[in-house]
C-alpha cells in the first residue's frame, strides 16, 4: 500500500503500510521520571521524480497530550528511496496493547506530500514468569510439562487421562522497575480468567475467575489452579484460554493472554464404581442386623466388557457375595452401566465397626476397582426393669396388764412369749464393775467409821 501526494514540488510516497512505536514502561527507572524516549520502527519513503531530489520534513500529527515528536528534515534522491525513523517523548499513559496515536507526515513547507499511520504497541507490565502443568497420562504416570513463557501457545506433550486431576502452576511478575514510583508501578486488582472451549471437560462447575490481588514493582506471585477432567468428557482435543489483567497506579491496564492445548484420552479397560453404599436408613443393631446395599458399576473404557464381575466380602459378617458375567458396553453406549441392591441379614453379630470389601473385575477375575464400605453395628438397647421392693414391718405387741387372782379363784395361764434380752456389751460390764467397787468402798469406810465412834 502506498500513500502518495503529487505536487509541483515533488512526488513522495511511503512504501510501508504503517509505522509502529514499541513502548516498554520498564524504561521508567527513576522515582520522578515522567517520560521515556522511544524511536519508531523504520519506514521507507520513495521519490517518484526521476530528475529532482526531494527535501521533506518528517513529523507526527494528532498525538495525545504529553507526547512530543522530534521532527527531522530528510532528502530523498531522485527516483530513490530513504529509510527513516522518528523519536518521540512518551509518558506513562496508555493501556497495554496496540493503539493508533497519530499520523507521520512528509511535507514541503505547508504542503503535505504523504502520510503514514503510527501505531503504539505498549508492552504489558504483567508477565507470566513461569508456567508448568502437572497431569496424569494414559499409563497412570505423573507428568510435569514446563513451557517457554515468551510463547503464547502451549501444548502438553502427552494425552491426559479422563477422571484425573490437572494442576496449572503460575508465577506472575510485575515488570515495572523497582526504582520507579511505587504507587505508579504497583499493579492492583489482578484477575486470572481460565476458559475452556467446552465446559464438559470439567467434572464439576469450574470456577473461571480468580482474584490474584496486587503485585508491587519488580515483585512476583505464585498461584495454582487445579481441576478434574470429567469422567464423561469426550476423548478429543481441548483448549484453555488463560487471561491475566490488572491496573497500574496511573490507571493503565495491563493484560496477557495464553492458550494451553491438550488431548483427553480414555483407557481401553476402565470399569469403576459409580455407587457402593448402604441404603438402610435405620441403625444396624445386634438385635436387628438386616441392612441393604446398593452397587452401581460403569464402563468408562473404550472396550466392551462381556465378563465383568462383582464381589462383596466380609468374613466376620459371613458375607461372600459374587456376581460373575456382567455385560457392560463401551462408554457412552446405552448399556454401559449395571446396578443391583443387595439384602444382608448376618447372624450372631457383635457390636462394632466392620468393612465390606467391594471389588469390580474385568475378565471375571482381574481387579478393576475397589471400595471399602463401612458397616457400624450397635448394641441392642437394654430393657428397662421395674424394681419391686418388699418391706417387712415389725410391730411390737402392746403390753398387757395381768391382774392378781382373787381368793378361791382359779387362774388360767396363757402361753408365755419368750423375750430375748439384748446382751451386755464390754462397755456395760466395765461401768457396772466400777459401780460395785465404789459401793463396796463406801460400805467399808462406813463400817470403820462406826467402830471408831463406839470406842
C-alpha positions as CSV (number, residue, x, y, z in Angstrom):
1,X,0.0,0.0,0.0
2,X,1.3,3.4,-1.0
3,X,0.5,6.8,0.5
4,X,1.2,9.4,-2.2
5,X,0.6,13.1,-2.8
6,X,1.6,14.6,-6.1
7,X,2.6,18.2,-6.3
8,X,4.5,20.5,-8.4
9,X,7.1,20.5,-5.7
10,X,7.7,16.8,-5.9
11,X,6.2,13.3,-5.6
12,X,6.9,11.4,-2.4
13,X,5.3,8.2,-1.1
14,X,5.6,5.9,1.9
15,X,6.2,2.3,0.8
16,X,5.3,0.8,4.2
17,X,1.7,0.3,5.4
18,X,2.3,1.7,8.9
19,X,5.0,2.6,11.4
20,X,5.0,1.3,15.0
21,X,6.2,2.7,18.3
22,X,7.2,-0.1,20.7
23,X,6.8,1.2,24.2
24,X,8.2,-0.6,27.3
25,X,7.3,1.1,30.6
26,X,10.1,-0.8,32.3
27,X,12.3,2.1,31.0
28,X,10.7,4.2,33.7
29,X,13.5,3.6,36.2
30,X,13.5,6.7,38.4
31,X,11.1,7.8,41.1
32,X,10.5,11.2,39.5
33,X,10.6,10.2,35.8
34,X,7.8,11.4,33.7
35,X,8.7,10.4,30.1
36,X,10.8,8.0,28.1
37,X,12.2,8.5,24.6
38,X,11.2,5.9,22.0
39,X,12.0,5.6,18.3
40,X,9.5,4.4,15.7
41,X,10.1,1.4,13.6
42,X,11.8,2.1,10.2
43,X,9.7,3.3,7.4
44,X,10.6,3.9,3.7
45,X,9.9,6.9,1.6
46,X,10.3,6.9,-2.2
47,X,10.8,9.9,-4.5
48,X,9.0,9.2,-7.8
49,X,10.6,12.2,-9.5
50,X,13.3,10.8,-11.8
51,X,15.1,14.1,-12.1
52,X,14.9,16.0,-8.9
53,X,15.7,15.0,-5.3
54,X,13.1,15.8,-2.7
55,X,13.7,17.6,0.6
56,X,10.9,16.8,3.1
57,X,10.1,17.4,6.8
58,X,9.0,14.3,8.8
59,X,6.8,14.8,11.8
60,X,3.8,13.3,13.6
61,X,0.4,15.0,13.9
62,X,-2.6,14.2,16.1
63,X,-0.5,12.9,19.1
64,X,-2.2,12.5,22.6
65,X,-1.4,15.1,25.3
66,X,2.1,15.0,26.9
67,X,3.6,13.3,23.8
68,X,6.2,15.2,21.8
69,X,7.9,14.4,18.5
70,X,11.4,15.3,17.3
71,X,10.8,16.3,13.7
72,X,13.5,16.0,11.1
73,X,14.3,17.1,7.6
74,X,15.5,14.4,5.1
75,X,16.5,14.4,1.4
76,X,15.2,11.7,-0.9
77,X,17.3,11.2,-4.0
78,X,15.7,11.4,-7.4
79,X,14.0,8.1,-8.3
80,X,15.4,6.8,-5.0
81,X,14.2,5.7,-1.5
82,X,15.1,6.6,2.0
83,X,14.6,4.7,5.3
84,X,13.9,6.8,8.3
85,X,12.7,6.8,11.9
86,X,11.3,9.4,14.3
87,X,11.9,9.8,18.1
88,X,9.1,10.6,20.5
89,X,8.8,11.5,24.1
90,X,6.2,9.1,25.6
91,X,4.5,9.4,29.0
92,X,3.2,6.6,31.2
93,X,-0.4,6.8,30.0
94,X,-1.7,4.1,27.6
95,X,-3.1,0.7,28.3
96,X,-1.0,-2.3,27.2
97,X,-1.8,-3.3,23.6
98,X,-2.0,-1.7,20.2
99,X,-3.4,1.8,19.6
100,X,-3.2,4.3,16.7
101,X,-1.7,7.5,18.3
102,X,-1.2,9.8,15.3
103,X,0.0,10.2,11.7
104,X,3.5,10.5,10.3
105,X,3.6,13.1,7.6
106,X,6.2,14.1,4.9
107,X,5.8,17.8,4.0
108,X,7.5,20.5,2.0
109,X,6.6,23.8,3.6
110,X,2.9,23.9,4.2
111,X,2.3,21.2,1.6
112,X,1.8,17.6,2.9
113,X,3.2,15.2,0.4
114,X,2.5,11.8,2.1
115,X,1.2,10.4,5.3
116,X,1.5,7.1,7.3
117,X,-0.4,5.8,10.4
118,X,1.6,5.5,13.6
119,X,0.6,2.7,16.0
120,X,1.8,2.5,19.6
121,X,2.4,-1.1,20.8
122,X,2.6,-0.9,24.6
123,X,4.1,-3.9,26.4
124,X,2.2,-5.4,29.3
125,X,3.9,-4.9,32.6
126,X,2.1,-8.0,33.9
127,X,4.1,-11.1,32.9
128,X,3.9,-14.8,33.1
129,X,7.4,-15.6,34.5
130,X,7.0,-19.4,34.9
131,X,4.3,-21.9,33.9
132,X,4.1,-25.7,34.3
133,X,1.4,-28.3,34.3
134,X,1.0,-31.5,36.4
135,X,-1.2,-34.2,35.0
136,X,-1.7,-38.0,34.6
137,X,-1.2,-39.7,31.3
138,X,-2.8,-42.7,29.8
139,X,-0.4,-45.1,31.6
140,X,-1.4,-43.6,35.1
141,X,2.0,-41.9,35.2
142,X,2.5,-38.5,36.7
143,X,3.8,-35.9,34.2
144,X,5.0,-32.3,34.5
145,X,5.5,-30.1,31.4
146,X,7.2,-26.7,31.7
147,X,7.0,-24.0,29.0
148,X,8.8,-21.1,27.5
149,X,6.6,-18.2,28.7
150,X,7.7,-16.0,25.8
151,X,5.4,-18.1,23.7
152,X,1.7,-17.5,23.6
153,X,0.6,-21.1,22.9
154,X,1.5,-24.2,24.9
155,X,0.7,-27.8,24.3
156,X,1.0,-30.8,26.6
157,X,3.4,-33.5,25.4
158,X,1.2,-36.4,26.3
159,X,-2.5,-37.2,26.5
160,X,-4.4,-36.6,29.7
161,X,-6.4,-39.4,31.3
162,X,-10.1,-38.9,31.8
163,X,-11.1,-38.6,35.5
164,X,-7.7,-37.3,36.7
165,X,-6.5,-34.0,38.1
166,X,-4.8,-31.3,36.2
167,X,-2.8,-28.6,38.1
168,X,-1.7,-25.3,36.5
169,X,1.2,-23.7,38.3
170,X,1.8,-20.0,37.6
171,X,4.3,-17.4,38.6
172,X,3.2,-13.9,37.8
173,X,5.5,-10.9,37.7
174,X,5.2,-7.1,37.8
175,X,7.8,-5.8,35.3
176,X,7.9,-2.2,36.5
177,X,11.4,-1.2,37.7
178,X,11.9,-1.3,41.4
179,X,13.3,2.3,41.3
180,X,10.2,3.7,39.6
181,X,7.5,5.3,41.7
182,X,6.0,2.5,43.9
183,X,2.5,3.9,43.6
184,X,2.5,4.3,39.9
185,X,4.2,1.0,39.3
186,X,2.1,-1.2,41.6
187,X,-0.5,-3.3,39.8
188,X,-3.8,-3.8,41.6
189,X,-7.0,-5.8,41.1
190,X,-5.2,-8.5,39.2
191,X,-7.7,-11.1,37.8
192,X,-6.9,-14.5,36.3
193,X,-9.5,-16.0,34.0
194,X,-9.4,-19.5,32.6
195,X,-12.0,-20.5,29.9
196,X,-12.4,-23.9,28.2
197,X,-13.7,-24.3,24.7
198,X,-16.1,-26.9,26.1
199,X,-17.2,-26.9,29.8
200,X,-18.0,-30.6,29.5
201,X,-14.3,-31.0,30.1
202,X,-14.7,-30.4,33.8
203,X,-16.0,-32.8,36.4
204,X,-17.7,-30.1,38.4
205,X,-18.8,-26.5,37.9
206,X,-15.4,-24.9,37.2
207,X,-14.5,-21.5,38.7
208,X,-13.3,-19.4,35.8
209,X,-12.2,-16.2,37.7
210,X,-9.6,-15.9,40.4
211,X,-8.6,-12.8,42.4
212,X,-4.8,-12.6,42.4
213,X,-4.7,-9.3,44.4
214,X,-1.7,-6.9,43.9
215,X,1.9,-7.2,42.9
216,X,4.4,-4.5,43.7
217,X,7.2,-3.2,41.4
218,X,9.5,-6.0,40.4
219,X,7.5,-8.4,42.5
220,X,6.2,-11.9,41.8
221,X,3.3,-14.0,43.0
222,X,2.8,-17.8,42.7
223,X,-0.7,-19.2,42.1
224,X,-2.1,-22.7,41.5
225,X,-5.4,-23.8,39.9
226,X,-6.5,-27.5,39.8
227,X,-9.4,-29.2,38.2
228,X,-10.6,-32.7,37.4
229,X,-11.2,-34.0,33.9
230,X,-14.8,-35.1,34.0
231,X,-15.5,-38.8,33.8
232,X,-17.9,-38.1,30.9
233,X,-15.6,-35.8,29.0
234,X,-15.3,-36.8,25.4
235,X,-11.9,-38.1,24.2
236,X,-10.7,-35.2,22.0
237,X,-8.6,-32.0,21.9
238,X,-9.3,-29.1,24.2
239,X,-8.1,-25.5,24.5
240,X,-7.9,-23.4,27.7
241,X,-7.6,-19.7,27.2
242,X,-5.7,-18.1,30.1
243,X,-6.1,-14.3,30.6
244,X,-4.4,-12.1,33.2
245,X,-5.2,-8.4,33.7
246,X,-4.7,-5.6,36.2
247,X,-4.4,-1.9,36.6
248,X,-1.4,0.2,37.5
249,X,-1.2,3.3,39.6
250,X,-1.6,5.6,36.5
251,X,-4.9,3.9,35.6
252,X,-3.3,2.0,32.6
253,X,-4.5,-1.6,32.2
254,X,-2.1,-4.5,31.6
255,X,-3.2,-7.8,30.1
256,X,-1.6,-11.0,28.8
257,X,-3.3,-14.0,27.1
258,X,-2.0,-17.5,26.6
259,X,-3.5,-20.8,25.3
260,X,-3.0,-24.3,26.6
261,X,-3.9,-27.2,24.3
262,X,-4.1,-30.9,25.3
263,X,-5.8,-34.1,24.4
264,X,-8.1,-36.2,26.7
265,X,-8.0,-40.0,26.3
266,X,-9.8,-42.9,27.8
267,X,-8.4,-46.3,28.9
268,X,-9.3,-49.3,27.0
269,X,-10.3,-51.2,30.1
270,X,-11.8,-48.9,32.8
271,X,-14.6,-50.4,34.9
272,X,-15.4,-48.4,38.0
273,X,-18.0,-48.0,40.8
274,X,-20.3,-45.1,40.5
275,X,-22.0,-46.1,43.7
276,X,-21.3,-48.6,46.5
277,X,-23.0,-47.6,49.8
278,X,-25.6,-48.8,52.3
279,X,-29.1,-47.6,51.8
280,X,-30.5,-48.7,55.2
281,X,-31.8,-45.6,57.0
282,X,-32.2,-47.2,60.5
283,X,-29.4,-48.3,62.8
284,X,-28.0,-51.8,62.4
285,X,-28.0,-53.5,65.8
286,X,-27.2,-56.9,67.2
287,X,-31.0,-57.4,67.6
288,X,-31.9,-56.1,64.1
289,X,-28.9,-56.8,61.8
290,X,-30.6,-56.6,58.4
291,X,-29.3,-54.0,56.0
292,X,-29.3,-53.2,52.3
293,X,-26.5,-52.1,50.0
294,X,-26.7,-50.5,46.5
295,X,-24.0,-51.0,43.9
296,X,-23.6,-49.4,40.5
297,X,-20.8,-50.1,38.1
298,X,-20.0,-48.3,34.9
299,X,-17.6,-48.9,32.0
300,X,-15.6,-45.8,31.3
301,X,-13.4,-47.6,28.9
302,X,-13.4,-47.9,25.1
303,X,-13.8,-51.7,25.1
304,X,-17.0,-53.7,25.6
305,X,-16.7,-55.8,28.8
306,X,-18.6,-59.1,28.5
307,X,-17.2,-60.7,31.6
308,X,-17.2,-58.0,34.2
309,X,-17.8,-59.3,37.8
310,X,-18.5,-58.1,41.3
311,X,-17.6,-59.5,44.8
312,X,-18.7,-58.3,48.3
313,X,-16.9,-59.9,51.2
314,X,-16.5,-59.8,55.0
315,X,-15.7,-62.9,56.9
316,X,-16.9,-61.6,60.3
317,X,-20.3,-60.8,58.8
318,X,-20.3,-64.1,56.9
319,X,-20.9,-62.2,53.7
320,X,-19.4,-63.6,50.5
321,X,-21.5,-62.4,47.5
322,X,-20.3,-63.0,43.9
323,X,-21.8,-61.9,40.6
324,X,-20.0,-63.1,37.5
325,X,-20.5,-62.5,33.8
326,X,-21.8,-58.9,33.9
327,X,-22.0,-57.4,30.4
328,X,-21.1,-53.7,30.0
329,X,-20.9,-51.9,26.7
330,X,-18.2,-49.3,26.0
331,X,-18.5,-45.8,27.5
332,X,-21.3,-43.7,26.0
333,X,-23.4,-46.6,24.9
334,X,-26.9,-47.4,26.3
335,X,-25.8,-50.4,28.4
336,X,-22.5,-49.1,29.9
337,X,-23.9,-49.4,33.5
338,X,-25.0,-52.2,35.8
339,X,-26.7,-51.8,39.2
340,X,-28.2,-54.0,41.9
341,X,-29.5,-53.7,45.5
342,X,-28.3,-56.5,47.9
343,X,-30.1,-57.5,51.2
344,X,-28.0,-58.9,54.0
345,X,-29.1,-60.4,57.3
346,X,-26.0,-61.6,59.2
347,X,-26.3,-63.6,62.4
348,X,-24.5,-63.8,65.7
349,X,-23.3,-60.2,65.4
350,X,-21.2,-58.4,67.9
351,X,-21.4,-54.6,68.3
352,X,-18.5,-52.9,66.4
353,X,-17.3,-51.5,63.1
354,X,-16.9,-53.7,60.0
355,X,-15.9,-53.1,56.4
356,X,-17.2,-54.7,53.3
357,X,-14.6,-55.2,50.6
358,X,-16.4,-54.5,47.3
359,X,-14.4,-55.3,44.2
360,X,-15.2,-54.8,40.5
361,X,-13.5,-57.1,38.0
362,X,-12.9,-57.4,34.2
363,X,-12.5,-60.8,32.6
364,X,-14.2,-62.2,35.8
365,X,-11.0,-62.1,37.9
366,X,-8.9,-59.1,37.1
367,X,-9.4,-56.4,39.7
368,X,-10.6,-53.1,38.1
369,X,-11.9,-51.0,41.1
370,X,-12.2,-51.5,44.9
371,X,-14.2,-49.8,47.6
372,X,-14.3,-50.4,51.4
373,X,-17.8,-49.7,52.7
374,X,-18.2,-49.2,56.5
375,X,-20.8,-51.1,58.4
376,X,-21.4,-50.0,62.0
377,X,-23.3,-52.4,64.3
378,X,-24.7,-51.0,67.5
379,X,-25.6,-53.0,70.7
380,X,-29.2,-53.5,71.5
381,X,-30.8,-51.1,73.9
382,X,-31.2,-52.6,77.4
383,X,-34.8,-53.1,78.5
384,X,-36.0,-51.1,81.5
385,X,-36.8,-53.2,84.6
386,X,-39.1,-52.2,87.4
387,X,-37.6,-52.9,90.8
388,X,-40.1,-54.3,93.4
389,X,-39.0,-53.7,97.0
390,X,-40.8,-55.9,99.7
391,X,-40.7,-54.2,103.1
392,X,-41.5,-56.2,106.3
393,X,-42.6,-54.0,109.2
394,X,-42.3,-55.5,112.7
395,X,-44.9,-54.2,115.2
396,X,-44.2,-54.7,118.9
397,X,-47.1,-56.2,120.9
398,X,-49.0,-53.9,123.3
399,X,-48.1,-54.5,126.9
400,X,-50.8,-56.4,128.8
401,X,-51.8,-55.8,132.5
402,X,-52.0,-59.1,134.4
403,X,-54.4,-58.9,137.3
404,X,-53.6,-60.8,140.5
405,X,-56.1,-63.6,141.2
406,X,-58.6,-63.2,144.0
407,X,-59.0,-65.8,146.8
408,X,-60.5,-69.1,145.8
409,X,-60.2,-68.0,142.2
410,X,-58.7,-70.3,139.6
411,X,-56.1,-68.8,137.5
412,X,-55.9,-69.7,133.9
413,X,-52.5,-69.3,132.4
414,X,-51.7,-68.3,128.8
415,X,-48.6,-69.3,126.8
416,X,-45.6,-67.2,127.7
417,X,-43.9,-65.4,124.9
418,X,-40.1,-65.8,125.4
419,X,-38.3,-62.5,125.3
420,X,-34.7,-62.4,124.4
421,X,-32.8,-59.6,126.2
422,X,-30.1,-57.8,124.5
423,X,-26.7,-59.0,125.8
424,X,-24.4,-56.6,127.6
425,X,-21.5,-55.1,125.8
426,X,-18.0,-54.8,127.2
427,X,-18.5,-51.2,128.0
428,X,-21.6,-52.0,130.0
429,X,-19.7,-54.6,132.1
430,X,-16.8,-52.2,132.8
431,X,-19.2,-49.5,134.0
432,X,-21.2,-52.0,136.2
433,X,-18.0,-53.3,137.8
434,X,-16.8,-49.8,138.7
435,X,-20.1,-49.0,140.4
436,X,-19.9,-52.2,142.5
437,X,-16.4,-51.4,143.6
438,X,-17.4,-47.9,144.7
439,X,-20.3,-49.2,146.7
440,X,-18.0,-51.7,148.5
441,X,-15.5,-49.0,149.3
442,X,-18.2,-46.7,150.7
443,X,-19.6,-49.6,152.8
444,X,-16.1,-50.4,154.3
445,X,-15.4,-46.8,155.1
446,X,-18.8,-46.5,156.8
447,X,-18.1,-49.7,158.9
448,X,-14.7,-48.3,160.1
449,X,-16.3,-45.0,161.0
450,X,-19.0,-46.8,163.1
451,X,-16.3,-48.8,165.0
452,X,-14.3,-45.7,165.9
453,X,-17.4,-43.9,167.2
454,X,-18.2,-46.7,169.6
455,X,-14.8,-46.7,171.1
